[in-house]
Amino acid sequence: MACWLRRGVERLGTLPSAWVGLLALLWFALTLGVYPLLIPDEGRYVGVALSMLESGDYLVPRLDGLPFFHKPPLHYWLTALSLKVLGVNFVGARLVPALMAALLIAGMHAFLKRHASRQHAAWTALILTSSPLLFGASHYANLDMTVAALISSCVLLGAHAALQMEQGRAYRLALMGLYVMAGLAFLAKGLIGILIPGGVLVFWLLGRGQWRVLLRLFSWTGLGLLALVATPWMWVMQARYPGFFDYYIVYQHFQRFLETGFNNPQPFWFYFALMPVATLGWTPFLFRRGRGADHTPDGLGAVRGLMLSALLTVLIFFSIPTSKLLGYVLPAMGPWAFFLADGLIRQSQREGEAKVARFAVGSVAVCLTVCLVAVLTMVLRPQVNSQALGRVLAAQYHKGDRIVYLNDYRYDLGFYVPGMSNVSVMGRWDDPEIMHTDSWRKELVEAARFEPHRGAQILIDRPTLRQQLCRDRAAVVWLIGAPDAVRQSQVLNHAQRLYDDQRIALWRFDSDEYELMCGETPTVAQPETSAPPGQ
């Protein structure tokens, strides 16, 4: 096995980087479609993309029909394209993060092959491909992998341009690519798509005393390309929705960064502790590198400095906010894998390639086993999802039916019920606590403020629901909520329960139930709608 691994790594170092990325993509794609969408994130982001595909409106990201400006649109556009090409299925939903993971690997391979060595390129690609964290991110349909790949591409293009300058070689194409990629990174995550790669390059070049090269990286043409890519969508949204800039730039980019009321609060050192776990079996090579390392000059000081700048910039930047999600650290995976590969290569120079290859076989086996066990666990013990509920609803749902969530919301239900529309959510929307907690309620309330009239139709209270049910007697209404919701609402006393999985239940309310509940309730009165807070 060790001999095969050595030959495989040698071959990997000679392959074109595009082929390396394709091989990684094939590995990721094997298990993309074997388990349902995870909620809330996968249901939310795939749901927004699906709404674009079904409505034909690719400009405004929408959550339950309301403008959803928490994140920029690039990932939604790419996912909508994937769903259109591959169909509405799990592979189509998750293809974008798998592609972006492959792009990150191919980019690292190409850069290291050019500026370090074939060994560094091959081992780094292998470590990244087998990393449990990167594998998991490639299977998770949210923005994190897209952001990480684009940030990494910015750093590598900028560094390539800088090193080409220093060597007196052509650099303009890479420099323009840097600015275009920064524009795409902005469309994927906002300002951090520019700030993080910019910070990495500034710290790296100033640390090496290359301030003249840093100045030459500044380009008016490049800035024009960046603006051309990044800003048109924002200007269109501001023209359509006054107040967009304040919410999207000031609140989402600055206030959220420093606020403490968001999910998953962790201590400052969380990401520093996470990195060794992210690569498991490979991590010992980093610590072995520190013992008796060979410090003979090898011409890789600039590359090591770049990787250190990238690693520390990402880790420190995302350690500042209280909220720390696993996906935020993904832009640091490339540099981290490089240092593991660097340690492995140095150790092989001291102890022999055969001995290190035997240890590396175990590292690959550990990482791949973790990846496969994780997938198997997701298949045998699936997380909470709406697939079973969706099958029951899809079997009887017809266009024109109405769906009402009762103090609950399932981001992923529309994925399993084709063409689902006319959705309302019943709740206490005047509760001031909604805005103090990061939740689906807060997301819907904030979205409704951009279209108050539509928001008042979608976000309703209990009296309004009863009035609407008794007014619109011709429609079939599907009610979705917690199984004990029947004790909380007289409406459900007259509805048929068709599904119950102890977490969520489905009721059908049609003509027979109208007579029982509404009796002689007038059908011509127009009820007052309840507007979300702030209207």
Secondary structure as UniProt FT lines:
FT   HELIX           2..14
FT   HELIX           17..29
FT   TURN            30..33
FT   TURN            39..40
FT   HELIX           41..55
FT   STRAND          62..63
FT   TURN            64..65
FT   STRAND          66..67
FT   HELIX           74..86
FT   HELIX           90..115
FT   HELIX           118..130
FT   HELIX           132..138
FT   HELIX           144..166
FT   TURN            167..168
FT   HELIX           172..189
FT   HELIX           192..207
FT   TURN            208..209
FT   HELIX           211..217
FT   HELIX           220..230
FT   HELIX           232..240
FT   TURN            242..243
FT   HELIX           244..245
FT   HELIX           246..255
FT   HELIX           256..258
FT   TURN            268..269
FT   HELIX           270..279
FT   HELIX           280..282
FT   HELIX           284..289
FT   HELIX           301..319
FT   HELIX           326..332
FT   HELIX           333..351
FT   HELIX           353..380
FT   HELIX           387..396
FT   TURN            399..400
FT   STRAND          402..406
FT   TURN            411..412
FT   HELIX           413..416
FT   TURN            418..419
FT   STRAND          423..426
FT   TURN            429..430
FT   HELIX           432..436
FT   HELIX           440..448
FT   TURN            449..450
FT   HELIX           452..458
FT   STRAND          459..460
FT   HELIX           462..471
FT   TURN            473..474
FT   STRAND          477..481
FT   HELIX           483..487
FT   HELIX           490..494
FT   STRAND          496..500
FT   STRAND          505..509
FT   HELIX           511..518
FT   TURN            519..520
FT   TURN            533..534
//
